[in-house]
Amino acid sequence: HIRTLDVSWNAFQVEVFSHLGSIVSNGDLQNLSLVSCGAAAGVQSEKGSPIEFFLEQLTKSCPLLRLDISLNHLDARGALVLEDRFSENEDLIDLHVADNPLGAIGVR
């Protein structure tokens, strides 16, 4: 089983993010690094940052222990999705969201 995956600095489309989210939620992956992976889909669209498609697919019982989604244009809306997915998750111990434009609402 793969426990650690680092696919940082790849230009992923929205479909890849969505598929990866569902795979992570249903697997044994514990450590995932997705640093700067949203460039292919554009900086921001009316549907939000591409990384949001990944976050929306995660279940609240996601097995991740460590997640790095730095440099993915995650804004306040994405921060709310992140909060919803991990607010009741007791497994996640290390979350990196550096260099994302979360804004005042996103860091509340």
N, C-alpha and C positions, 0 to 999 in steps of 0.2 A: 504494500500500500504506500502511496505517496503521502508523506506527512507535511512536506515543505515544498512550496512552489514559488518561484520568483520569475515573473514574466514582465518585469518593469521595463519601461522605455520601449514598448511596442505600441504601434498605432492600431488600436482595436476599433472595429465598427460596433455599433449599438447591439447588433445581433450576437456578437461574440460576448459582450458583457452580460447580456441576458442569459445566454447558455451557460456561461461560467458560473453565474450566481446560482442557477438551479443545480449544477453539478456539485458545487461547494456545499450547499445545504444538505445534500443527500449523500455525502461522502465522508471520508475520514481525515480530510485535510485539516491541519492544525495551524499552519503558518502560511500566509499568503501576502505577497508583495506585488502591488499593482501601481507602482510609482510612475507617474506621467504616461498613462496609457490611453488617454482620451483624445489625443490630437487628431486622429483620423476623422472623427465625427464632427469636428468643429469645436470652437471654444464653448459656445452656449447656443442652444436652440430654444424654441418656445417650449420644448418638453424638458428642458433642463440639461444638466451636465451628463455626458455619456456614462459616467460612473454610477449615476443614479439608477440606471437600468440594471446594473449588477446588484446594488443594494436592495432594490425592490424585489428581486428574486430570492433573497436570503430568507430563510425561515427564522422565527424567533428562537429556535433551538439549534441554531447553526453551531457546528462543532469547532469553529475557529478559536484559537487561543490568541493569535497575533495577526493583525491586519494593518497593512501600510497602504494607504490610498492618497499619499502626498502628491502634490502637483497634478491634480486632476480637475481643476476648475470647479470644485465642489462649492456650491454657494449655500445660502441659508435654507433654501428648499431641500437641498441634498442633506444638509445637517439634520433636518427634521426627519427625513427618511431613515437616516443613520440612527437617530435617537429611538425611533419607533422599533427598528429591528433589534437593537441591542439593549434596550432599557430593562428587559427582564432576563437577559442572558447572563448567567453567572460564570460562563466559561471564558469569555473574552477578557484577557488580562493586559493586553498591550495594543493600543490603537494609535496610529500615526496619521494625522491629517494636516501636516505642515504645508505651508505655501498654497493654501486653498483660500479663495476669497469668501470666507464664511460670513463676514459682516457681523454687525452687532447682534442681530437677531439669531444668527447661526451659532454664536458662542454663549448664548444666554445660560 
